[in-house]
Amino acid sequence: MHPEIPYLREAIIFLVAAGLIIPLVRKFGISPVLGFLFVGLIIGPYGIGRLAGEAPVLEHIIFNDLDGVRRFAELGVIFLLFTIGLELSVAQLWAMRRLVFGLGAAQVTVTALAIGAIAYLFGNSLVAATIFGLCLALSSTALVMQLLTENRRFSSPAGRSSFGILLFQDLAVVPILFFVGFAGASVEGSLAGAAVRAIGEAALVIAVIFLIGRIIVRPLLQFVGSSGSREIFMAAVLLLVLATAAITAQAGLSMALGAFLAGLLFAGTEYRHQIASDIEPFKGLLLGLFFISVGMSLDMLAVWDNIGWVILSVIGLLILKAVIIFGLAKAFRLPTAVAAESSILMSQGGEFAFVVIAAALSFSLLDPDIAQFMLLVVIVTMFLTPALADIGHRVGDHFRTTDSENPVLMEASDVSQTVIIGGFGRVGEMLARLLEEQRIPFIAVDNDAELVAKHRALGTPIFFGDAGQPDVLRHLGIENAAAFATTMDAPKTAEHVIKAIHQKWPHVPIIARARDVEHALTLRGSGAKSAIPETMEASLELCEHLLTGIGFPDDVARTLVNDQRTWQQESMDQEQDR
C-alpha cells in the first residue's frame, strides 16, 4: 500500500479483476456476478490468503482487510437502491402496491414465521428465532436485480413480480433493524410493542426526509444544471444521495433505504434520465466490489467442517422459501410461469442478513457460533443465485407455453410507442405541438436546464439530458420508440447523435433537421432515414408565397412547390447514391 493513498493495492487488484478477468469470464458465457464472487473467493483471506504465510509474494495480490472492503462495498448496494428508486416514482410505486405491499408483505411475514418457528424448535430463544426468521426471509436485492438486468428480464412479468417483493424487503429492513435495537435495549419487553414502535419511528423519519426533499431537490438540480457543467451536476447528485443515506444512518435506519428515498425524489424530476446514465458506471463498479466482498466472506474450510449441516440448511432454506413464494404468488393470482420463476430466483438469503445479524450480535441477542453458521448458509445460497436464476428461467419457460402473461405486470412501453424529440428549441417545440394535436405520444430531451424547467412547468413531457449519450436514450426507452427526431442547431452534435442511435438501434427511424443540402447528405450518411434542409424548405415556402402573391391559385402554387420539393429530394437521393 502506498503510504499516502489508502487501499491503493486493493484498488489496483479490483480494477484488474473488473477490467481483465471479468471480460474474459463473459467470453465463456459466465455471469459477471458469478465471476466477481469467484474472484473474491480466490483473492480473499480464506482463499490464497491462507498461503500468504508460506509464500509472502502472495501478499501483493490478496485482500486482507475484509471489514474495510465490505464497508466500502456497501456503496454498491447504496447506488443500486438509488437507481431502483430512480426508475420508479411515487405514482408507479402506488400502481405496484398489490405486488409490493400485498405479495411482498405476505412473503416476508409468512417466511419469517416459518423460519422463526423452525429456529425456535431447534432451541433458540424467542428473540433469536424471530431475528433469524426476519433476516433469512430477505433475498439478495443486489444479486437478483443485477441478474435480471444482465439477462434483460427486469421488464418481464417475473422480473416485475420479483422486484415488487424485493422492494418490500428493502423497506422491511428498517423496522427489522429498529426491532433489533428495541429488543437489545430491553430483551424482556414485549416483542409486539417493540415492533410497533420500530415501524412508527421508521415511518416518521421517512416522511420527514421525503417532505423536505420534495422542497429542495428540484430547485437545487435546476440551479446546478444551469451551470452547463456535467461534473458540477454529478457532484450535486452524489452529494444529495450520500447525504440522504447518511441522514438515515444517523437515524438508525439503513443507508440503502436513504438512497432509495433519494432515488424516488429524483424520479419525479425532469433530470432522472441524465442522472441514471451518469450514475451507471459508479453503480456497476461498486456492485462488482460488493460481490467480491461476498466471495471473500466464504470460508470453504468452515463449510467443509460442517458440510452435512451446511448442505441440509442450504437445501432447506432454498426449498422452504421457494415453496412459500410460489404458493403466495399463486394466491395473488399470478401465472404459474411467473410464480415458478420468481420463487426459484428469490429463494436465496440476502446481503441485509449481514447487517441484521451484526446488529443483533452487538446487543448479544444471538449465540456467536450459530450466527456465524447462519451467515455461512446465506453466503452459500448467494453463490448459487446465478444457477438459480438460470433454473428459474427454464422452469418458467416450461410453464409459459400453456400459461398466459399477466397484463397487470406488463410495462406501459410495451403497449404504446412514443416519438422522442432530441433538442427542444423552436423546431422541436413546433414538432411537439403538432404531435400533441394529433394525440401522438412524445417525450423530449434537452441539455438546457432553464429551458427544460420552463417547459416542465407548462406540463410538457421533457427531460434534462444529453441526447448524444446512448445510456440517456436507453433510459428514455428508445428501443421501443416509434421514431427519433433530432432538431439540434449544431451540425456536429446532430451527426454524433444520429450515428450513436443508428449503431445501437438501427430499427428506430431517425428524422433530422439539417442546415443545408450538404449537411442533409451528411446526416443521411450517418444513419438518418430522412434529413430536411432548412434552407431548402425556407426557399420553397418563399416560392409558394411569391406565386400566390402574383396571382396563382393556392392549389396550383402548392402543387408547383411540391413538384419542386420532390425534385430536390430525388436529387439528394441520387447524390447520396454516388
Summary of the structure (lengths in Angstrom):
residues: 578
radius of gyration: 28.1
end to end distance: 60.9
largest distance: 101.6
contacts: 1984
relative contact order: 0.09
helix: 73%
strand: 4%
